[in-house]
Amino acid sequence: MTQAILKNTVSGFYRWIVIGVWALCNSVAWAVVLVIGLLLPTIGLDLDLTPTQQGLLASIPFWGSFVLTIPCSIWFSRYRPTLLTSITLVFGTIFLFAQALAPIFVAILGFRLLFGLAMVAREPARPTLIRQWFPSREYIAVNGLIAGILCLTFATVMLATPYVLSSLGGDWRGTLTMLGWAFAFLTILWVLLGRDGSELHYRFGEFPVEPISVKNVTRHKALWLAGFGFVGVTMAWSSFVAFYPTFMLDKFLFPLRYSGLILAFSMVCSGVFSVVIGYIATTPKRRSSILKIFGILIAGSQIMLLTTDSLPLLLVIAAVNGIGFGFFPILLTVPFQLPAIGARELAVAHSIILTSFSLGMALGPMAAGLLHEPLGGLGTTLAFVSLTALTVVLSGFLLESSSAIDSSYIE
């Protein structure tokens, strides 16, 4: 009887509410970090920042992620995901309000770093919640949903931010404060709706607390190939998100609200396609082909976005760009596919992927800021950095040739 209740609870619809609310909270955190690109023109003028300083401001949360993601996965994977998520959301809210109030560049930099660290500390909850609440056959679909929520949330924030900024008379501090209140609301929502399945699972020994073998995690070649793909593509994307609004404003006098629309539309297309990919990428050959094609789409479309100020044409190119980013669920699911890996080791494997992601996100804005003058302007710089997205293509070839991505996880 108890086992029947357990099965019904775990397989019920509420599991989608739990993972959906978690994904929404985490997605808003990512959006807060990335929306800095739309605020940099006003922040740069207000604080008299150089391109290098602006690049550092955009990338600093991800440098903390790069350094501490793996240690955090080891330290925090022992804690229940509901409690871990609640604590990190509370601290994230505090650090977001602190950014809005910080009087000088160094203080804003420090609070953005702390906000990023709160995001890092929360990440071990993701694979734990997925493994607790979902059967293995649904892992790629769940990651597709999470990627879709991330993209749609980011699109919403990108669309709304220019209008909020304009309504506040260009007050970037007020804009961050508004984001802070939204983040506080989501924190309360998680506390009310978030549920930890560990009480049920641990009681029946399905997810026992076991020691972590880092060697067992790192021996899997697929993990490193997936990380390799993420480094390049996130480097291309983060540089673009940080500096595309500034480039379009300087070159074409393109309004920030239109740049926000372009980036948002790309993410909407990406979010929709991420969910689709979660259901169609069911074989190794399909996944490899998607990686090879989509990497080319990303690099080519980002370069084309720099060549015109025609809004209809830009929306078409942005749609292609968004479809290209629909590959995310494939690489995000690689840790779940690894054979003979424990529950806490899964959190470490996920952290390696996130570390690769963070490295690319940190390098992108920094590279764009540093190469701005040597390459003769933002346009050439963004086009050059966009080529790093081709690492996804290489990952596709390498994963296919090594048979590193298998379908054994599909029940």
C-alpha positions in Angstrom: 0.0 0.0 0.0 2.7 2.4 1.0 4.7 1.6 -2.2 1.6 2.3 -4.3 1.1 5.7 -2.6 4.8 6.5 -3.2 4.5 5.5 -6.9 1.4 7.7 -7.4 3.0 10.6 -5.6 6.2 10.6 -7.6 4.5 10.0 -11.0 1.7 12.5 -10.4 1.4 15.9 -12.1 2.7 17.8 -9.1 6.3 16.8 -10.0 5.9 19.0 -13.0 4.9 21.9 -10.8 7.9 21.3 -8.6 10.4 21.3 -11.4 8.6 24.1 -13.2 8.7 26.5 -10.3 12.3 25.6 -9.6 13.2 26.2 -13.3 11.3 29.5 -13.3 13.2 30.8 -10.2 16.5 29.7 -11.6 15.7 31.2 -15.0 14.9 34.6 -13.6 18.2 34.5 -11.8 20.0 33.8 -15.2 17.9 36.6 -16.8 19.0 39.1 -14.1 22.6 38.3 -14.8 22.3 38.4 -18.6 20.1 41.5 -18.9 23.1 43.6 -18.0 23.7 44.0 -21.7 20.6 46.2 -22.0 21.7 48.3 -19.0 25.4 48.7 -19.9 24.9 51.8 -22.0 23.4 53.7 -19.1 25.6 52.1 -16.5 28.7 52.9 -18.6 27.7 56.5 -18.9 26.7 56.9 -15.3 29.9 55.3 -13.9 32.2 56.3 -16.8 33.2 52.7 -17.5 35.7 51.5 -20.1 34.8 48.6 -22.5 37.0 46.3 -20.4 35.2 47.3 -17.2 31.8 46.7 -18.9 33.0 43.3 -20.1 34.1 42.4 -16.5 30.8 43.6 -15.1 29.0 41.3 -17.5 31.2 38.3 -16.9 32.0 38.4 -13.2 29.1 36.2 -12.0 30.4 33.4 -14.3 34.0 33.6 -13.1 32.8 32.7 -9.6 30.8 29.9 -11.2 33.8 28.6 -13.0 35.9 28.4 -9.9 33.4 27.1 -7.4 30.8 25.0 -9.3 32.5 21.6 -8.7 33.4 22.2 -5.0 29.8 23.4 -4.5 28.4 20.3 -6.0 30.4 18.2 -3.6 29.6 20.3 -0.5 25.9 21.0 -1.2 24.8 17.7 -2.9 24.3 16.3 0.6 21.6 18.8 1.5 17.9 18.4 0.5 17.2 20.4 -2.7 14.2 22.2 -1.3 16.1 23.7 1.6 19.2 24.5 -0.6 17.0 26.2 -3.2 15.2 28.3 -0.6 18.4 29.5 1.1 20.1 30.4 -2.1 17.0 32.3 -3.4 16.9 34.4 -0.3 20.6 35.3 -0.5 20.1 36.0 -4.2 17.3 38.4 -3.5 19.5 40.3 -1.0 22.5 40.5 -3.4 20.2 41.7 -6.2 18.9 44.6 -4.1 22.4 45.4 -3.0 23.5 45.8 -6.7 20.8 48.4 -7.2 22.0 50.3 -4.1 25.8 50.0 -4.6 27.4 53.4 -5.1 30.5 52.5 -7.0 31.7 50.1 -9.7 33.7 47.8 -7.4 30.7 47.4 -5.1 28.4 46.5 -8.0 31.0 44.0 -9.2 31.2 42.4 -5.8 27.5 42.0 -5.4 27.2 40.6 -8.9 29.8 38.1 -8.0 27.9 37.1 -4.8 24.7 36.8 -6.8 26.5 34.4 -9.2 27.8 32.3 -6.3 24.2 31.9 -5.0 23.3 30.6 -8.4 26.2 28.1 -8.3 25.2 26.9 -4.8 21.6 26.2 -6.0 22.6 24.1 -9.0 23.1 20.7 -7.2 19.4 20.8 -6.5 18.6 20.5 -10.2 19.8 16.9 -10.9 18.7 15.8 -7.5 15.1 17.0 -8.0 15.0 15.5 -11.5 16.3 12.1 -10.4 13.9 12.1 -7.4 10.8 13.0 -9.3 11.2 11.6 -12.8 11.8 8.2 -14.4 14.9 8.0 -16.6 13.0 7.9 -19.8 11.8 11.4 -19.2 15.2 13.0 -18.4 15.8 14.6 -21.8 12.2 15.8 -21.9 12.6 17.4 -18.4 15.8 19.1 -19.5 14.1 20.3 -22.6 11.3 21.8 -20.5 13.9 23.5 -18.2 15.8 24.9 -21.2 12.5 26.1 -22.7 11.5 27.9 -19.5 14.9 29.5 -19.3 14.7 30.8 -22.8 11.1 32.1 -22.5 11.9 33.7 -19.2 14.9 35.4 -20.6 12.9 36.6 -23.6 10.3 38.1 -21.3 12.9 40.0 -19.2 14.7 41.2 -22.3 11.4 42.5 -23.8 10.3 44.2 -20.6 13.6 45.7 -19.4 13.9 48.5 -22.0 10.4 49.6 -21.3 10.9 49.6 -17.5 14.2 51.5 -18.0 12.4 54.1 -20.2 9.5 54.5 -17.8 12.0 55.1 -15.0 13.7 57.8 -17.0 16.8 55.7 -17.7 17.3 54.8 -14.1 19.2 51.5 -14.2 19.2 51.3 -10.4 15.4 51.5 -10.3 15.3 48.8 -13.0 17.4 46.4 -10.9 15.1 47.2 -7.9 12.1 46.1 -9.9 13.9 42.9 -10.8 14.7 42.5 -7.1 11.0 42.6 -6.2 10.1 40.1 -8.9 12.9 37.8 -7.6 11.6 38.2 -4.0 8.1 37.1 -5.2 9.4 34.0 -6.9 11.4 33.1 -3.7 8.1 33.2 -1.8 6.4 31.1 -4.5 9.1 28.4 -4.2 8.9 28.3 -0.4 5.1 27.7 -0.8 5.1 25.3 -3.7 8.5 23.6 -3.7 8.5 20.0 -2.5 11.4 17.7 -1.8 10.8 14.1 -2.7 13.8 12.9 -0.7 11.7 11.9 2.4 9.9 9.3 0.3 12.9 8.2 -1.7 15.4 7.9 1.1 12.9 6.1 3.3 12.8 3.2 0.7 16.5 3.3 -0.1 16.1 4.5 -3.7 18.5 7.5 -3.2 20.8 6.6 -0.3 23.5 9.1 0.7 26.7 7.6 -0.6 30.3 8.8 -0.9 31.4 10.5 -4.1 34.0 9.2 -6.4 35.2 12.1 -8.5 37.4 9.7 -10.4 34.3 7.7 -11.4 32.7 10.8 -12.7 35.6 12.3 -14.6 36.5 9.1 -16.4 33.6 9.5 -18.8 34.7 11.0 -22.1 31.2 12.0 -23.0 31.2 14.5 -20.1 34.2 16.3 -21.4 33.0 16.4 -25.0 29.8 17.9 -23.9 31.6 20.5 -21.8 33.9 21.3 -24.8 30.8 22.1 -26.9 29.3 24.3 -24.2 32.5 26.4 -23.7 32.6 27.7 -27.2 28.9 28.3 -27.8 28.3 30.1 -24.5 31.3 32.2 -25.2 29.8 33.3 -28.5 26.4 33.8 -26.9 27.4 35.7 -23.8 29.6 38.2 -25.8 26.6 38.8 -28.1 24.1 39.3 -25.3 26.4 41.7 -23.5 27.4 43.9 -26.4 24.9 43.5 -29.2 22.6 46.3 -27.9 25.6 48.7 -27.6 26.9 47.8 -31.1 23.5 48.3 -32.7 22.9 51.6 -30.9 26.4 52.9 -31.9 26.3 51.7 -35.5 22.7 52.1 -36.6 21.1 54.2 -33.7 19.0 51.1 -33.2 16.8 51.6 -30.2 17.4 49.4 -27.1 13.9 48.1 -27.1 14.4 46.7 -30.6 17.7 45.0 -29.6 15.8 43.6 -26.6 13.1 42.4 -29.1 15.7 40.7 -31.3 17.4 38.9 -28.4 14.0 38.0 -26.9 12.6 36.6 -30.1 15.7 34.4 -30.5 15.2 33.0 -27.1 11.5 32.4 -27.6 12.3 30.3 -30.7 15.1 28.6 -28.7 12.7 27.8 -25.9 10.0 26.3 -28.1 12.6 24.3 -30.1 14.3 23.1 -26.9 11.0 21.4 -25.8 10.7 19.9 -29.3 14.3 18.6 -29.2 13.6 17.0 -25.9 11.1 14.7 -27.6 12.7 14.1 -31.0 16.4 13.6 -30.1 15.9 10.0 -29.0 18.8 8.3 -30.9 22.6 8.9 -30.9 22.6 9.6 -34.6 19.8 12.3 -34.3 21.5 14.0 -31.4 24.9 14.1 -33.2 23.3 15.4 -36.4 21.5 18.2 -34.5 24.7 19.3 -32.8 26.6 19.5 -36.1 23.9 21.4 -37.9 22.9 23.8 -35.1 26.4 24.9 -34.3 26.7 26.2 -37.9 23.3 27.9 -37.6 24.4 29.7 -34.4 27.7 31.1 -35.7 26.3 32.1 -39.1 23.2 33.8 -37.8 25.0 35.8 -35.1 27.3 37.2 -37.8 24.4 38.0 -40.0 22.7 39.9 -37.1 25.5 42.4 -37.2 25.0 43.3 -40.9 21.6 45.1 -41.0 19.2 47.3 -39.1 16.1 46.0 -41.0 13.8 44.9 -38.2 11.8 42.3 -40.2 15.1 40.7 -41.6 16.6 40.7 -38.1 13.6 38.9 -36.7 14.0 36.2 -39.4 17.7 35.8 -38.6 16.9 35.8 -34.9 14.5 32.9 -35.4 17.2 30.9 -37.1 19.6 31.8 -34.3 17.0 30.7 -31.7 16.4 27.3 -33.4 20.2 26.8 -33.3 20.2 27.1 -29.6 17.6 24.4 -29.3 20.3 21.8 -28.9 20.8 22.5 -25.2 18.8 19.6 -23.8 21.1 17.1 -25.6 24.3 18.2 -23.9 22.5 18.9 -20.6 21.3 15.3 -20.5 24.7 13.8 -21.0 25.4 13.5 -17.2 22.2 11.5 -16.7 23.3 9.0 -19.4 26.6 8.0 -17.8 26.6 4.4 -16.6 27.3 3.3 -13.0 26.9 6.8 -11.5 25.4 7.5 -8.1 22.9 10.1 -7.1 25.5 12.5 -5.6 28.0 11.8 -8.4 25.3 12.9 -10.8 25.4 16.3 -9.1 29.2 16.4 -9.7 28.8 15.4 -13.3 26.2 18.1 -13.8 28.6 20.6 -12.2 31.3 19.8 -14.7 28.9 20.7 -17.5 27.9 23.9 -15.6 31.6 24.7 -15.1 32.1 24.5 -18.9 29.0 26.6 -19.4 30.3 29.2 -16.9 33.8 29.3 -18.4 32.3 30.2 -21.8 29.9 32.8 -20.2 32.8 34.4 -18.4 35.2 34.4 -21.4 32.7 35.9 -23.9 32.2 39.4 -22.5 35.8 39.6 -21.3 37.1 38.7 -24.8 34.7 41.1 -26.5 35.8 43.9 -24.1 39.5 43.2 -24.5 39.4 42.7 -28.3 37.3 45.8 -29.0 40.2 48.1 -29.8 42.7 45.5 -31.3 40.2 44.3 -33.8 38.9 47.8 -34.7 35.5 47.8 -33.2 32.6 45.8 -31.7 31.3 44.5 -35.0 34.5 42.7 -36.0 34.9 41.5 -32.4 31.5 40.0 -32.1 31.8 38.3 -35.5 35.1 36.8 -34.5 33.9 35.6 -31.1 30.7 34.1 -32.7 32.9 31.6 -34.5 33.6 29.9 -31.2 30.1 28.4 -31.4 31.5 25.9 -33.9 32.8 23.9 -31.0 29.3 22.4 -30.9 29.9 21.0 -34.4 33.1 19.4 -33.3 31.3 17.9 -30.2 28.8 16.4 -32.6 31.4 14.7 -34.7 33.5 13.5 -31.6 30.4 12.2 -29.7 29.3 10.3 -32.8 32.6 8.8 -33.6 33.2 7.7 -30.0 29.6 6.5 -29.5 29.8 8.5 -26.3 26.1 9.4 -26.2 24.1 6.2 -26.0 20.4 5.6 -25.5 20.7 3.2 -22.7 18.9 5.6 -20.3 15.7 5.4 -22.4 13.4 2.9 -20.8 
